Amino acid sequence: MAGVLGAGMGSAVRVLRSKDQSKRLFKGFLAGGSAFLKSVWKVAHMLFLEVTGFIFLCFATIGGFAAVREYKLYATGKIGPGRTVVAALFALMFTYFGVTSFWRARAKR
């Protein structure tokens, strides 16, 4: 066992001492690290898009409830249509943002 380890260590030292081999080894580590970071970045970006889409859809839900509440006040004649329209536009806008964020995350797959 010790002989096998010693032979392996000797080969590793010879590879590292050679100028050409060390450049090749460095380029290999660089390529491997680059591939690893690209895959991590892709997954992190997909997760970011999905979390952002979820938060936008939560805002849209809150805006939808506000639009319903404002519409009830408008229907009874207590307020004008402005607040109802603004709440409805808010809900629609954030629904669009949330859905497109999930579409972008799906397109990344």
C-alpha positions in Angstrom: 0.0 0.0 0.0 2.8 2.4 0.9 4.5 1.7 -2.4 1.4 2.6 -4.4 1.0 5.8 -2.5 4.6 6.7 -2.9 4.5 6.1 -6.6 1.3 8.2 -6.9 2.9 11.1 -4.9 6.0 10.9 -7.1 3.9 11.1 -10.3 2.0 14.1 -8.8 5.3 15.9 -8.0 6.7 15.3 -11.5 3.5 16.7 -13.0 3.6 19.8 -10.9 7.3 20.4 -11.5 6.9 20.3 -15.3 6.1 23.7 -16.8 3.8 22.3 -19.5 2.0 19.9 -17.3 1.4 22.5 -14.6 -0.2 24.8 -17.2 -2.4 22.0 -18.4 -3.3 21.2 -14.8 -4.1 24.8 -14.1 -6.2 25.1 -17.2 -8.1 21.9 -16.2 -8.9 23.3 -12.8 -10.0 26.6 -14.3 -12.3 24.8 -16.8 -13.7 22.6 -14.0 -14.3 25.6 -11.7 -15.9 27.6 -14.5 -18.3 24.7 -15.4 -19.2 24.3 -11.7 -19.9 28.1 -11.3 -22.0 28.2 -14.4 -24.2 25.5 -13.2 -24.5 27.0 -9.8 -25.3 30.4 -11.3 -28.0 28.9 -13.5 -29.7 27.2 -10.6 -29.4 30.4 -8.4 -30.9 32.5 -11.2 -33.9 30.1 -11.6 -34.5 30.1 -7.9 -34.3 34.0 -7.9 -36.9 34.2 -10.7 -39.2 31.7 -8.9 -39.0 33.5 -5.5 -39.5 36.8 -7.2 -42.5 35.5 -9.1 -44.0 34.1 -5.9 -43.6 37.5 -4.1 -45.1 39.3 -7.1 -48.1 37.0 -7.0 -48.5 37.6 -3.3 -48.6 41.3 -3.9 -51.2 40.7 -6.7 -53.4 38.7 -4.3 -53.2 41.5 -1.7 -54.0 44.0 -4.5 -56.9 41.9 -5.7 -58.4 41.8 -2.2 -58.0 45.6 -2.0 -59.7 46.0 -5.4 -62.7 43.9 -4.2 -62.9 46.0 -1.0 -62.7 49.3 -2.9 -65.3 48.1 -5.4 -67.7 47.3 -2.6 -67.2 50.8 -1.3 -67.7 52.2 -4.8 -70.8 50.2 -5.3 -72.4 51.6 -2.2 -71.5 55.1 -3.3 -69.0 55.9 -0.5 -66.1 56.6 -2.8 -65.4 57.4 -6.4 -64.1 54.9 -9.0 -60.4 56.1 -8.8 -59.3 54.0 -5.9 -61.0 50.9 -7.3 -59.3 51.3 -10.7 -55.9 51.9 -9.1 -56.2 48.8 -6.9 -57.3 46.7 -9.9 -54.4 48.0 -12.1 -52.0 47.2 -9.2 -53.3 43.7 -9.0 -53.1 43.1 -12.8 -49.7 44.6 -13.0 -48.2 42.4 -10.3 -50.0 39.3 -11.7 -48.3 40.0 -15.0 -44.9 40.4 -13.3 -45.4 37.2 -11.3 -46.5 35.1 -14.3 -43.8 36.3 -16.6 -41.2 35.6 -13.9 -42.3 32.0 -13.7 -42.3 31.8 -17.5 -38.7 33.1 -17.6 -37.7 30.5 -14.9 -39.3 27.7 -17.0 -37.6 28.9 -20.1 -34.2 28.6 -18.3 -34.8 24.8 -17.9 
